[in-house]
Amino acid sequence: MKKNKYLEDFAERLDDACIATGLPKTEIARRCGFNRKQLMRMANHYSMNSFDVARFCSVTKTDANWLLGVEL
């Protein structure tokens, strides 16, 4: 199944946020309260809820609107 542009952009922004922290993804995931596999699922949009997004944004100091591609 081919991902649509929104999902590709989300995965790219999630990866950019991880890189900007300078931390390994395993450490980011640990600080979020989940494992690296869950973080990768989030990037692939398999398993994502608002609580996970909020924790990820808090740990990476990322704006949720930016991460989700919301333009205000």
FENCORHU-V633583 format. One record per residue. PHI is phi in degrees with one decimal (none if undefined). BURIAL is I if it has 16 or more other ideal C-beta (glycine too) atoms within 10 Angstrom, else O. D_LAST is the distance of its C-alpha to the last C-alpha in Angstrom with 1 decimal. Layout:
# FENCORHU-V633583
((PHI | BURIAL | D_LAST) (PHI | BURIAL | D_LAST))
This chain:
# FENCORHU-V633583
((none | O | 30.3) (-82.8 | O | 27.8) (-73.9 | O | 24.3) (-85.8 | O | 21.5) (-58.8 | O | 19.1) (-59.4 | O | 16.3) (-67.2 | O | 18.9) (-63.6 | O | 20.3) (-64.2 | O | 17.0) (-60.3 | I | 16.6) (-61.4 | I | 20.2) (-67.0 | O | 19.9) (-65.3 | I | 17.1) (-61.5 | I | 19.2) (-64.7 | O | 22.2) (-59.9 | O | 20.6) (-63.9 | I | 19.8) (-64.3 | I | 23.4) (-61.8 | O | 24.9) (-62.8 | O | 23.1) (-73.2 | O | 24.9) (77.4 | O | 28.2) (-101.8 | O | 29.4) (-66.7 | O | 30.9) (-60.0 | I | 29.0) (-63.7 | O | 31.8) (-72.8 | O | 31.2) (-61.0 | I | 27.4) (-59.6 | I | 28.3) (-60.1 | O | 31.0) (-66.0 | O | 28.8) (-78.8 | I | 26.4) (94.1 | O | 29.4) (-138.8 | I | 29.9) (-90.3 | O | 31.8) (-61.4 | O | 30.9) (-61.2 | O | 31.4) (-65.2 | I | 28.7) (-64.2 | I | 26.3) (-68.3 | O | 27.3) (-63.4 | O | 26.9) (-61.2 | I | 23.3) (-63.4 | I | 22.8) (-93.3 | O | 24.5) (63.9 | O | 22.5) (-78.5 | O | 25.8) (-143.8 | O | 25.3) (-148.5 | I | 22.0) (-132.7 | O | 21.0) (-63.4 | O | 18.5) (-65.9 | O | 21.2) (-62.9 | I | 21.8) (-62.8 | I | 18.2) (-62.1 | O | 18.3) (-64.9 | I | 21.7) (-60.5 | I | 20.8) (-64.1 | I | 17.8) (-64.6 | O | 20.2) (-68.5 | I | 22.9) (-91.9 | I | 21.1) (57.0 | O | 19.0) (-109.5 | I | 15.9) (-79.0 | O | 12.3) (-62.3 | O | 11.9) (-60.9 | O | 8.3) (-63.3 | O | 9.7) (-57.9 | I | 12.9) (-85.7 | I | 11.7) (78.1 | O | 9.7) (-87.0 | O | 6.4) (-106.8 | O | 3.8) (-99.6 | O | 0.0))
